[in-house]
Amino acid sequence: MTAPSMSAARRQRPAFLAVDFFCGAGGTTRGLIDAGGYVIAGVDKDNRCRQTYVENNPNTTIDFSTPRFIRRDIFPATDAYPDGEQAELFDDLEKLIEKYRAEAPGAPLMFAICAPCQPFTKLSRKELSNARKEGRERDSNLLREAAKFVARFRPEMILSENVQGIGDPKYGGVWNDFRSQLRKLGYATGSNVVCTSDFGVPQFRRRSILIAAPRELARPEFLEPGHDGDLVVPLEDTAAAVRSVRSAIGHLPSLPAGAQHATIPNHKTRTLSDLNLKRLASAKPGESNVYLDNTPHGDLSLARATGR
């Protein structure tokens, strides 16, 4: 066997298989592939994500194909909500998971379940229509519906990520409820709030992370001492140096707002209003947006700027 073909053979054995629920344009899928996994499919009900998802996420193992984009609504169909496609999605995944478990025997299956964060954030101050309110209320139950797929397919790994505040009781306990559902299904679970900058990512962003694995597969060294069945969620990567945004992209040529570089792919800037340019110019490194109340340009706070 020649060296190139040996390399190809190694690449054809993925570290794990994965299904990315609520995949959007594929940020989580991209990370799973970069980590050596093979993403079987991404599931999302918004078909506008399809082209970006497929074209930007080729797999690098097994058959080197792109993940399937499955446009399905995860809720069951009811008289009150006839758009549900849960039964169809069960059938879609049954066929694909069976196929790729045979293609990669012994590779563990991961479900990435990162539900949309809009129901758990207060960033939007706009009044919602009744239809959108109903949609937000329904979306707050996405994790509960996803647990049905865990029960059906019994993945060896589960990863869920959401906004920092999803565990707040004001959101109905959906985060703890999801964790409890996984425990009842026989999974060891762990949850924590982590910051991306502690893992070498040039961004200060806190996110809630939940992980799970079948209790019988959880290795003792990954369990929290004194907490039966709780997995450790690392708070940092000690091997990763803290990086600033400047260290990551500071070498790129500067661009005015609304411009795109002629030769560097994806190096472009958004068109910004004068108000937002003033906000950015007034930003103080390492501080939250409370600075907006008192800037050289006056009060530029988001609350007072709504609708401008």
N, C-alpha and C positions, 0 to 999 in steps of 0.2 A: 504494500500500500504506500503510495507516495505521500509526502508531507502535506500537500494541500488537501488530499482526500481524507487523511487522518484528521486534519483540522475540521473539515466539513462534518465528519462522523461525530466528532465531539460536540459540535454545535447543534447537531440534530437531537441531542438528549437534553431536554429542558430541565431546569432545576425544579419546576413545578408547572402545572396547568392552572389557568385562571379564567374566571368569568367576571367581567366588570359591570356590575349593576349601576344604573344611572350614570353611564359613561360620559355623557356630554361629548366634547370634542376630543377627549382621550388623554387628559393629563395623567390620570392614574394608570391607564393602560401603558402609556409611554414608560412610566417608572417601573412597572412590572416586567416589561420586556427588557429594559436596561438591566434589571436585576437577574436576568437569565431565565425568566419564565416564558411560557408560551400562552398567549391570551387567545382562548378559543373564540370568545364573543364579547361584544359590548352590547348592553341592553339600554335603550332609551326610547321614550315615546316621541321625542322631537326629531323628526326626520331631517331638519336643517343641519344637524350635526354630522350626518352620514359621510359626506364627501371629505370633510376635514379629518374625521376620525379614521376613515379607511386609508386615505392617501398619506397620512403622516405616521402610521403605526405598523409597518411591516414586521412580522415576526422574524426572528433570527435562528429559529430551531425548527425541527421536524420537517415541515414542507415549505417553510419560508413564506407562507401566504399571509395575507392581512387578516386580522380578526373579522369575524362576521359581525356586521352591524344589524342587530335585531330590533326593529321598530315595533315595540309592543308596550302596552299599558299593563303594569304589574298588578293592578287591582282585578278582582273577580268581576265578571259581568253580573249586574243586578238590574232589576226594574228601574231603580233610582239612578243607576250608573251603567248604562248599556255599553259604554266604550271600553269596559274592562276586558282584558285579554289574558288573564292569568292561566286559564286552561291551555290556551294555545302556546303560551311561553313555556309552560311545563313540558309540552310535547317537543318544542324546538330544542330546548336544552337537553332533554332526554337523549335525543338522537346524537347531538354534537358531543356531549360528555362521554357517552358510550363509545363513540368513534375514537376520540382522542385518548381515552384511558387505554384503549387497545393499541393505539399508535405509540404511546409512551408508558408502558407498564411499569408500575412502581412509582411514577411521578405523583406527588401529592396534588390534590386539587385545592385551589384557593378561591374563595368568593370575596371580591372587593365590593363592599356595600357602602357607598358614600352618597347618601341621599342628599338631594338639593337642600341648601342651607337657608333658603328664603323664609321658611316658616319659623326659623329660630334666630332671626336677626332683626334688629330695630333700625337698621341703616335707612330703610325706605320710610319716608315720612308722608308719602302720598296716600290719599284716600283710595281704597280699592273698591272696585265694583262688586256687587253681590256675587257674580260668577267667579271673580278672582278670589274673593274671600272663601267661597266654598272650595275652590281649588287648593288654596293654602291649607285649609283645615284638613282636606283629604291628604295632602302631601305630608302633613305632620304624622301620618300613620304609615308612611312608606317602609320604615324599618320593621314594623310589625308584620307587614305583608312579606317583606324579604325573608323573615324568619321561617316562613312556610317553605321557601326554597331550600333553606338550610336543612329543615326536617326531611325534605324529600331526597336530597342528593348527598347529605352527610359529608361536606367538604372537610379535608384535614386541616385547613387553615381559613380563618376569617379575619378580614381587616376592614375596619370602618373608621371614617374620619369625618369630622364636621366642625362647626364653629365652636369656639371656646365655651360659650354659654349654653350649649344644648342640654347640659345636665341640670340647668336651673329648673326648680319646681314649677315656675310659671309656664313652662312649655309642656306641662302635663306628665312629666316623668318619662318621656319617650326613651331617653338614653338608658336609664336604669331598667326600664321595662324590657328593652331589647336585650340587655345583658342578662336579665332574669330568664327571658325566654331561652337564651342560649344555654344557660346553666341547666335548665330543666331538660334540655335536649342532650345533656351529658357532656357539655363543653366546660373546660377551664377557661376563665376569662380574665382580662386585665384592662384597666382603663386609666388614663392620665391625661393631663393637659401638658403639651410639649410646645417648645418654641423652635421654629425652623432654624433660627440662627445658631442654635446649639448643635445642629447637625451639619454645619458647613454650608448652609444655604444663605446667600446674601440677601436675606429678608427677615425682618423681625415680625413674626406672625405666629400667634398662639392658636393651636388647634387641639380639639379633643380627639384622642386616639383610643380605639377599642380593638383588642385582638382576642382571638379565641382559637382553641385547638381541642380535639377530643381529650377528655380527662385522662384516658388510659395512655395517650401518646405524650402527655406533657412531661418533660424531663425535670427532675427535681431541682436542678440548678437554675431553671427558669421560673420557679414558683416563688412567690413572696413568702418569706419566713413568717410563720405564725398565722398565715391566712390560707386555710385549706381551699385549694382550687383556684387561687388568684395568680394570674401570670404577671411577671414583671414587665412593665412598659418602660424602656429606658428613657431617661430625661435628657440624655446627650450622647453624642458620639465622641468619645475621648480622643479618637484618632483624627477627627476633623477640626481643622483650624477655623476660628470665626472669620468670616469674610464680609467685607463691606460691599455695598453696591458698586462703589467706585472701583474696588479691586476687581470686580467681575466684568464691568463694562466700561470702565474709565478709559481704556485704550481706544475705544471706538471714536471716530470723528463726530464732533457735535453737529446737531441738526436743529434748525428752527422748527417751531411747532407746525405740524401738517406736512412735513417733508419726508422724502424717502431717498435713501442713498442709492446711487446709480448702480453700484456693483456689489454691495454687501447685502446678502439676502436677509430679509426680516429686520433690517436696520431702518426703522422709520418711526415717526412720532405722530401722535394724535393731534388733530386740530383742536386748539384750546381757546376758550373765550378769554377776554381780558381779565374777567373776575377770577378764573381759575389760574391764570398766569400769575396774578398777584398772590393768590393763596400759596402756590408753589414757591414763589420767590420769598415768601415770609416764613416758610417752614423752618423749624428748629430741629437740627439733628438729634435723634434719640428721644424726642418728646411726642406726646399724643397731639391730636388736633385741637386741644384746648387753647393753643396759641392763637387760634383764629379770632378769638374774642378781642384781642388787642394786638393789632399789627400796625406797621408804619402807614398802611393804607386804610386804617380804621377797622371796624368790626366786620370781619368776613366769615363769621360762623355759619355753618351749614344750616342750622335751624332757621336762622333769619334770612338765609339766601334761598329758601325753598321757592321754586317757581320762577326764579330769575334766569 
